Amino acid sequence: MSEFRCIGRTDAGLVRDGNEDTFLAARIGDSPMLLCAAIDGVGGYDGGEVAARIAADTLLAYVEEHQEEKPLDLVKKALTEANNAIYRTKTAGSEYPRMACVASVALVDTELKMAHIAHVGDTRIYLYGPEGLRKITHDHSMVGYMEDHEDITEFQAMNHPQRNEIDRCLGESLREVGQEGFIESGIYPIPAEGKLMLCSDGLTDMVTSKEITEILSSEKSTASKVDSLIVAANSNGGKDNVTVVLLEFLPNSSAPASLEPVEVLDDGEAEGSLEKKRLLFRLLLSIIVGMVLGFFLGMIVYDF
């Protein structure tokens, strides 16, 4: 069995009066499954911390009650249920009628070292291994899109005035599993002696990927790495609540057979997968049209 350490911490930061973040780092029964999450209440509306707590409680309860399901399906259903629980609560006479949150969730098989993720908003999930630090979620925001497509630098994104404007969150409306434009999901192998980190934007708005890499690559304990990341965020301004969940596999833990993503989806299909299907459809359409024209023209076309 792979040996690992998983530590979660949350801190209010230096500017905010309260903390609207929360997290999960929970073993699921006697199984090898570990449920991790970084959850951030949406700022600007009252009740962000309430929405975050509802999400955390719903995620854990749903996963524990449906352990027999396939992990990727399970984590997507759990996040959809968390969304709906927030919406039902706030539309049933809650004192916080606009509360919402964002969340990044990973259901990790600690024996197979596979992370099944589901994500909505601008919290993040990273993988760290021999090739360095890799962000495996996308910020659901205009600034996040520009950064991912290298239209702006990391530094410009961190300081952009619209950095915290998101276009997806939990609690806006009732959702169905697989509904288009909602959950980003995927399955990712974790490398040998690798790390999986989930965090709120209170970390990534304050600490660069280079600084994060330096801390994760240090010889510190898992708990000390998490503490160091939070200290770094506060040392750089601490403008927001900051949450970090770090899962580390220890030396001599075997690696999965492949380190390539097994499956990466956004609302049922990855952008690349959709494009491939579009190209295949066009190719098939061209073949059919060619065959029909060939039939009527008395010609047979062999080269497509």
N, C-alpha and C positions, 0 to 999 in steps of 0.2 A: 504494500500500500504506500502511496506517495505521502511523504511528510510535508506539511505546510503550516504556515502561520497566517492568520487573518485578523487584522486589527482595524477598527473603525474609530474615528474621532470627529467631533464637531465643535466649532468654536464660534462665538458671536462676532469676532473681529474687533476692530478698534473704533468703529463709527456707529454701527447699528445698536439700538437700545436692546433689542431682543434677538433671538435666533430662530429663523424660520426654516432652517435646515434640519434634516434628520437623516438617519442611515439605518441599514440592515447589514448584519454579518452573522447569519444564523444557520446552524446545522439543521437539516431537515430530518428529524427523527433519527433512526439508526442507519439511514442511507448514506452513501458517499456524497450526496448532493448538498451544496452550500449555497444559500441565497444571500446575495450581496446587493445593496442598492445605495445610491446617493440621491437624495430627494431634496428639492429646493422649493420652498414656497414662493409664489410669484410676488415680487415686490410691487408696491404701489396700491395694492388692495389689502384691506383688512382680512385677517384670517388665513394668511399664507401658512402659518405654522399649523393651523387646524387641518388644512388640506393636506399638508405633508404628513401629518400624523395619521389621517384617514388612509392615505395611500400606503404608508408603511404597514399599518395593521391589516389592511385588506390584502396586500401582496403576500404577507406571511401566512395569513389564515387560508387564503386560496391555494397556495402551493402545498401547504401541509395537508389540506383536504383532498387534493387531486394528484397525489404523488404517482399514480399509475399512468398518467398521461405522458406523452413524449415531451422531453424537456423544452424544446423550442416552442411547441404549441402551448405548453403549460405557462411559460413565462409571458407569452403574448396575451393569453387569456387572463392571466393574473393582472397584468398592467391595464388591460381593457376594463376589468372589473373594478380596479382602483379608480379609474376615470369615472366610471358610472356611479360608484359609491360617493364620490365627492359631489357629482352633479345632483344625485338624489338628495343628499344631505342639504345642500345649499338651496334647493328649490322646495324644500319641505319646511320652510319657515325659519331657516337658519339666520342668525344675526350677521352672518357673513355671506351675503348673496352673490358676491363676485369672487369668492376665494378660488384659488387654483394653485397648481404646483407643476414642476417639471421633474422628470426622474430618469435615471439610467439604472437598469437592473441586469444582473447576471446570475443565472442559475448554473453553477459550476459542478460538473462531475469531477470530483477530486481524484478518482481512480483513473479515469481516462484522460484527465486533464483537458477537458473541453468546456468552453464557456458558451452558454446559450444566452444571448443578450436580447433585451428589448429596451427601446429608448425613445423618449419624447422630450424635446426642449433643448436646453443648452447646458445641462450637466454633461459629463463626459466619461468615456471608458477608454483606457489606454492599455496596451500590452507592452511589456518591457522584456527584452531577451537579448540574444547575442547581436542582433542587428540594431539594437538601440530601442528608443521609445517610438511607439506607433499609436496614433489616435485611431480608434476603430469605430467611432460614432461621428456623426455630423451635427453641428449646431444647427438647429432649426430656426435660423434667423438670416436676415440679409447680410449682416456682417460675417457671420459664420460661413455663408455660401461664398462670399468674396475671398475670405481667407483660404478656404479649402481649394478654390480654383486659382489661388496665387495672384488674384487681382490686387490684393493688399498684403503687406507683410504681417507677421505675427505681432510685431510691436505696434503697427498701425491698428490692427484689430483690437488689441488690448486697450488702446486709448481712443477708440472710435466713439463719438458721442451717441451713436445708436447701438452700441455694443449689446445692451441688455434688452433690446426689443426683439421678442420672439414671435414666431408665427404658429407654434404648436404648444399646447399645454394640456394638463389633465384637469378636467372639470368643466370645460366650456359647454359640452353637449353630450348626450348619450352616444355611445359608439358601439359598433359591432366588431368582432374579431376579424381582422383582415381588411377593415375599411380603408379605402384609398386615402392617402394623405395624412396618415396618423402615426402608426408605430413603425420605427426602423428596427430591424431585427437581423440576427445572424448567428452562425455557429463558428467559433474560433478555437483552434488548438492553442494551448499555452505551452511555450517552449520549456525545455529542461532548465531547471533552476530559474524559471521565468516568474514574472510578476503580472498581476492584473490589478489595475488601479481604477477606482471609480471616484469621481470628485464633483463638487459643485463649482460654479464659475467664480466663486470667491477665491479659489486657488488659481485657476487659469487666467483670471483677469489681473492677477498680481504677480504670478511667478512664471517665468518663461520656460519653454520646454527644455532649454539647456540646463537651467537650474534644477528642474525636476529630475532630469537625467542624472545630474551629479549626485543628487541625494539618493536616488534609487540604486545607483551603482556603488554606493559606499558600503563599508563593512559594518554599518550600524545594524542593530536589531530591527525587526519589523516595526515594533512600537516606536523606536527612536526615529525611524525614517518618517513615519506618519507625523510625529511631533515636529520634526524638522521642517516638513512641508508646511505645516500650519504656522510655525514660527516665521518661515520665509514669507508667507502671505502677509502676516501682520507687520513684519519688518519693512515690507514694501508699501505699506499704507493701510492694510487691513480694512479696506473700504466696504467689505461685505462679509456676511457669514461664510465660513469656510468649512467644508466637510471632505474628509478623505477616508476611503476604505481601501486597504492594501492587502492583497492576497499574494503570498510568496511561497513558491515551492522550494524546498530546501535541497542542498546538494545530494546527489545520488538518486534523486527522483527521476524516473525514466521519462523520456520525452515521447510525445505522440509520434506516430509514423510520419505525419506530414505537418508542416507548419503553415500550409496555405489554408485560407478560410474555406470551410466546408460548404457554407451556405451564407449568402449575404442578401438580405431582402429589405425593401422599404415598402411597407404597406402591401405585402404580398409578392412584390417583384422588385429585384434590384434594377437600377437604371440601366446597367450594362446588359442584364438579362433581357429586359424589355427591348433594348435596341437590337440585340441579336434576334429576338423573335420577329421584330419588324423587318429586319433584313431578310430573314428566312421566308416571311410571308411574301415580301416583294419578289424574291427569287422564285417561289412556287407560282406566284401569279404570272410572272413572266413566262415560266415554263408552260403553264396552262394556255396562256394566250398564244404562245408560239405553236403549240400543238393544234389548237383550234384553227389558227390561220393556215398551218401546214395542211390540215385535213381539207379545208375548203379550197386551197390553192393546188391541191394534189401534190404537196411536197411533204417530206419527212425530215425533220430537223433532229440531228443527233448530238450536236455540240451546243451546250448551254453555257 
